[in-house]
Amino acid sequence: MKICFVLPHFYPYVGGGERIFYDMVKGLLKKGHEIRVLARNVGEEYLGHKTVEGMEVYYFPWKSMFGHPLIPARDIEEHIAWCDVVHASIFTPAFASSRLARKYHKPSVLTVHEVRGPRWFWVEDLIHASAFWLYEQFVCRQPFDIYHAVSQATKRDILKYCGKNKNVVCVYNAVNEMDISIAEKSSLNLRDYFHLGEKERIFLYYGRPGQTKGINIYLDAIHMLKESGMDLSAIRFCFILGAEPVKLRQRFIASVQKHGLEDIVLIQDSLQREDLCRCILQADYVVVPSVTEGFGLSALEACQMGKKIISSTGGALTEVVYGNCLFFENRSSKALAKQLRRVIKKGDKAFDYVPPRSFPYEDMVNGIERIYFRLMKGRKGI
């Protein structure tokens, strides 16, 4: 079968979605399918037609808006005419891919990582939230034959916010068992990185300072604990924060200073993967306060490393988080403060146990392949 992927970005671009599609393409190639990947270029080195680790990738110098490439139909038309199945990813690839798939009578799939719907108003001002919601509606209502949701939570949101009659299939992202040995490549010590001694208990957050990541809700919960008079002398809330978005990072740091939390809230820059893995392993607890999560890859990786997790109920987190964990009501600083207080008082005894969950590579590849076979069933020459 000939499959054409139309993606915003692809390897070597670093991101959760790019990693999922990389694994998907590699797996489908091993099954004997012919594949072309179309994506925005990554520097001058990755421009034009390249064979990357056995994958045929066409990199285009597409212009970008708000981090999303604008895709001219003329760049992808010959590839869609070539293929048996068109597989696009949300957001900007959807319109041109759907239109050309219909023009050439090709069955089509749209992968939807997340649908926020009215939740845009939780994380953006009125004007931006309205614009993003309208654009999300425009994208998710493009006529594809099948909509691929990466979690049951995302499937429910597609049906709820983008049309109940859609043909939505859930195929979970693949997350192979975390290779903890990667941390052995690093000599970084978490306590040294945050200038701490041996007595403090560390609650670790890592990731972007984005609005959907819930770090301001987390900070409000910490402020509540301090205002309540609770003894936090042996507690440190450590944040390994990405540099982007710059303004949100600066705003978060300003909030820490405004509330006088510099003694217990410590912030450091993002790290290379091996250094980050080592820090996660050395933390006492990992906090995941996300407001929205289409899947929850980083939370799942922390579970695979055996960490104790304090997580919101946002998005798909309750589907993927397992092991020793505590959940709190999404967007509720009060509920998070209650769980933090419980852990500070009871230690490891505070956590509930959720049986292990796995999302194997083979299940994702086989699930996507089944979608293609379903679309091609009865078509001539296949």
C-alpha positions in Angstrom: 0.0 0.0 0.0 1.2 3.5 -0.8 0.7 6.0 2.0 1.3 9.8 2.0 1.8 11.5 5.3 1.3 15.3 5.3 2.7 16.6 8.6 3.6 20.0 10.0 7.1 18.8 11.1 9.1 15.6 11.0 12.4 14.2 12.1 14.8 15.7 13.1 12.4 18.2 14.6 12.0 17.4 18.2 8.5 17.0 19.7 6.1 14.5 21.0 4.0 14.4 17.8 7.0 14.1 15.6 8.3 11.2 17.6 5.0 9.4 17.3 4.9 9.8 13.5 8.6 8.8 13.3 7.8 5.5 15.1 4.6 5.0 13.0 6.4 5.4 9.7 9.3 3.2 10.7 6.8 0.5 11.7 4.8 0.7 8.6 7.9 0.5 6.4 8.8 -2.8 8.1 5.4 -4.1 7.2 6.2 -3.5 3.5 4.3 -0.4 2.8 5.6 2.4 0.5 5.6 5.8 2.3 6.3 9.4 1.5 6.4 12.0 4.3 5.8 15.6 3.4 6.8 18.2 6.1 8.4 21.6 6.7 12.1 21.7 6.4 14.4 21.7 9.4 17.3 24.0 8.4 19.1 24.0 5.1 20.4 20.5 5.6 16.9 19.0 5.6 15.4 20.6 2.4 14.1 18.8 -0.6 13.9 15.1 -1.1 15.9 13.1 1.4 16.2 9.5 2.4 16.3 9.5 6.2 17.0 6.2 7.9 15.2 4.4 5.1 12.3 6.9 5.0 11.4 8.9 1.9 10.9 12.5 3.2 10.2 15.6 1.2 11.1 18.8 3.1 9.5 22.0 1.9 10.4 25.6 2.8 6.9 26.4 4.0 6.3 29.7 5.7 5.0 29.5 9.3 2.4 31.3 11.4 2.2 30.8 15.1 4.6 27.9 14.8 2.4 26.1 12.2 3.5 25.8 8.5 1.2 27.2 5.7 1.0 24.4 3.1 0.5 25.2 -0.6 -1.6 22.6 -2.3 0.8 22.6 -5.3 3.6 21.2 -3.1 1.7 18.1 -2.1 -0.6 17.5 -5.0 1.6 15.0 -7.0 2.3 13.0 -3.9 -1.4 12.7 -3.1 -2.1 11.7 -6.7 0.6 8.9 -6.2 -0.7 7.4 -3.0 -3.4 5.0 -2.0 -4.1 6.6 1.4 -3.7 10.2 2.6 -2.8 10.6 6.3 -2.6 14.1 7.6 -2.0 15.6 11.1 -3.8 18.4 12.8 -3.6 21.4 12.3 -2.5 23.2 9.1 -2.1 20.1 6.9 -5.8 19.3 7.2 -7.4 21.7 4.6 -5.1 21.1 1.6 -4.8 17.3 2.3 -8.6 16.9 2.6 -9.3 18.9 -0.6 -6.8 17.0 -2.7 -7.8 13.6 -1.3 -11.3 14.3 -2.5 -10.1 15.6 -5.9 -8.2 12.4 -6.5 -10.7 10.1 -4.8 -8.2 9.0 -2.2 -9.3 7.7 1.3 -8.1 10.0 4.0 -7.2 10.0 7.7 -6.7 12.9 10.1 -4.7 12.3 13.3 -6.1 14.5 16.1 -3.8 14.8 19.1 -6.1 17.0 21.1 -9.4 19.0 20.9 -9.8 21.8 23.4 -13.1 23.2 22.3 -14.4 25.7 25.0 -11.3 24.9 27.1 -9.5 27.4 24.9 -11.1 30.0 27.2 -9.4 28.4 30.2 -6.0 29.3 28.9 -6.4 32.3 26.5 -8.0 35.7 26.5 -11.4 36.1 24.9 -10.1 37.2 21.5 -7.4 34.6 21.1 -9.6 31.8 22.6 -12.4 32.6 20.1 -10.0 32.7 17.2 -8.3 29.4 18.1 -11.6 27.7 18.8 -13.0 28.8 15.4 -9.8 27.5 13.6 -9.9 24.2 15.5 -13.5 23.8 14.4 -12.6 24.6 10.8 -9.8 22.0 10.9 -11.7 19.2 12.7 -14.7 19.6 10.4 -12.7 19.1 7.2 -14.1 16.0 5.5 -11.8 13.0 6.2 -13.0 9.4 6.0 -11.6 8.5 9.5 -10.4 10.7 12.4 -7.7 9.0 14.4 -7.8 10.0 18.1 -4.7 9.3 20.3 -6.7 8.6 23.4 -10.3 7.9 24.5 -10.4 11.4 26.0 -9.6 12.9 22.6 -12.1 10.7 20.9 -14.8 11.9 23.3 -13.8 15.5 22.6 -13.9 15.1 18.8 -17.4 13.7 19.0 -18.6 16.2 21.6 -17.2 19.4 20.0 -16.7 18.5 16.3 -19.7 16.5 15.3 -21.4 13.4 16.7 -21.6 11.6 13.4 -17.8 11.5 12.7 -16.0 8.3 12.1 -13.5 8.4 15.0 -11.1 5.5 15.8 -8.9 5.5 18.9 -5.4 4.2 18.4 -3.2 5.0 21.4 0.3 6.5 20.9 3.1 4.1 21.2 5.4 4.5 24.3 7.9 1.7 24.5 9.2 0.9 28.0 11.5 3.8 29.1 15.2 3.0 28.8 16.3 4.2 32.2 19.9 3.5 31.3 19.9 6.7 29.3 20.3 8.5 32.7 23.6 6.7 33.3 25.1 8.8 30.5 24.7 11.9 32.8 26.6 12.8 35.8 24.2 15.6 36.8 22.9 15.6 40.4 19.4 17.1 40.9 20.3 18.4 44.3 23.5 20.1 43.0 21.5 21.6 40.1 19.1 23.3 42.5 21.8 23.9 45.2 20.1 21.7 47.8 21.3 19.5 50.6 20.3 16.0 51.4 17.4 16.7 53.8 14.9 18.4 51.5 12.1 16.5 49.8 11.8 17.5 46.2 8.5 17.9 44.2 9.6 18.1 40.6 7.9 19.7 37.6 9.5 19.7 34.1 8.3 20.9 30.8 7.2 24.1 29.0 5.7 27.0 30.9 2.7 27.0 28.6 -0.8 28.0 29.8 -2.1 24.4 29.3 0.5 23.0 31.6 -1.1 24.3 34.7 2.0 25.7 36.4 0.1 28.7 37.7 -2.5 26.5 39.3 0.4 24.6 40.9 2.0 27.9 42.1 -1.3 29.0 43.7 -1.5 25.7 45.5 2.0 26.2 46.9 1.1 29.7 48.0 -2.0 28.3 49.8 0.2 25.9 51.7 2.6 28.6 52.8 -0.2 31.0 53.8 -1.8 28.2 55.9 1.3 28.2 58.1 2.4 24.7 57.2 6.0 23.9 57.9 7.7 23.8 54.5 11.3 24.1 55.7 12.2 20.7 54.4 10.2 20.9 51.2 11.3 22.3 47.8 9.2 22.7 44.7 11.6 22.5 41.8 10.8 23.5 38.2 12.9 22.6 35.2 11.3 25.1 32.8 11.7 25.4 29.0 12.7 28.8 27.6 9.6 29.1 25.5 7.1 30.7 25.6 9.4 33.5 26.9 6.7 35.8 28.2 4.9 33.1 30.1 8.2 32.0 31.7 8.9 35.5 32.8 5.4 36.0 34.1 5.7 32.8 36.2 9.0 33.9 37.7 7.5 37.3 38.5 4.6 35.5 40.3 7.0 33.5 42.4 8.7 36.7 43.5 5.4 38.5 44.0 4.2 35.9 46.5 7.5 35.7 48.2 8.0 32.0 47.4 11.7 32.2 46.3 12.8 30.2 49.3 10.7 27.1 48.4 10.1 27.5 44.6 13.3 26.9 42.7 13.5 27.4 38.9 16.2 26.1 36.5 16.6 25.8 32.7 15.6 22.9 30.6 18.1 20.0 30.1 19.3 17.5 27.6 17.3 14.3 27.7 19.9 12.2 29.6 20.3 14.9 32.2 16.5 15.3 32.6 16.0 11.6 33.0 18.6 11.5 35.7 16.9 14.4 37.5 13.5 12.7 37.3 15.0 9.6 38.8 16.4 11.6 41.7 13.2 13.5 42.5 11.0 12.3 45.4 7.8 13.2 43.5 6.7 14.4 40.1 3.8 16.9 39.8 1.8 17.0 36.6 -0.7 19.9 36.9 -1.8 20.0 33.2 -5.1 21.6 32.3 -5.3 19.8 29.0 -3.5 16.7 27.7 -4.3 14.8 24.5 -2.2 11.9 25.7 0.3 12.7 28.5 3.6 11.3 27.2 5.9 12.9 29.7 3.7 11.8 32.6 3.7 8.3 31.3 7.5 8.3 31.1 7.7 9.4 34.7 5.5 6.4 35.6 7.7 4.1 33.7 10.7 5.3 35.7 8.8 4.3 38.9 8.2 7.8 40.1 5.4 8.8 42.5 3.0 11.1 40.6 0.7 13.9 41.7 -1.5 14.5 38.6 -4.5 16.5 37.5 -7.5 14.7 36.0 -7.1 16.8 32.8 -7.5 15.2 29.4 -6.2 11.7 29.0 -4.0 11.7 32.2 -6.3 9.3 34.1 -6.0 6.9 31.1 -2.2 6.7 31.1 -0.9 7.5 34.6 -0.2 4.4 36.8 1.8 3.2 39.7 1.9 5.2 43.0 -0.2 8.3 42.1 -2.6 10.8 43.5 -5.1 12.7 41.3 -6.6 16.1 41.9 -9.6 17.9 40.3 -8.4 19.6 37.2 -7.8 23.4 37.5 -8.4 23.3 41.2 -5.5 24.8 43.2 -7.4 24.0 46.4 -7.6 20.3 45.5 -3.9 20.2 44.5 -2.9 21.9 47.8 -4.9 19.3 49.6 -3.0 16.5 47.9 0.4 18.2 48.4 -0.5 18.6 52.1 -1.4 14.9 52.3 2.0 13.8 50.7 4.0 16.2 53.0 2.3 14.7 56.1 2.1 11.0 55.1 5.0 10.6 52.7 4.8 7.5 50.5 1.8 6.2 52.4 -0.3 9.0 50.9 -0.4 7.5 47.4 -2.9 5.2 45.8 -1.9 2.4 43.5 -3.0 2.0 39.9 -2.0 -1.2 38.0 0.6 -0.8 35.2 -0.5 0.2 31.8 1.4 -0.3 28.5 1.1 1.3 25.1 3.3 -0.9 22.9 4.8 0.1 19.6 3.2 -2.9 17.8 -0.3 -2.0 18.9 -0.1 1.5 17.4 1.4 0.4 14.1 -1.1 -2.5 13.8 -4.0 -0.2 14.8 -3.1 2.4 12.1 -2.6 -0.3 9.5 -6.1 -1.7 10.3 -7.5 1.8 9.6 -5.9 1.8 6.2 -7.2 -1.7 5.4 -10.6 -0.7 6.4 -10.5 2.3 4.1 -9.1 0.3 1.2 -11.5 -2.6 1.5 -13.2 -3.3 -1.8 -11.2 -0.8 -3.8 -9.9 -2.0 -7.1 -6.3 -3.1 -7.4 -5.7 -3.3 -3.7 
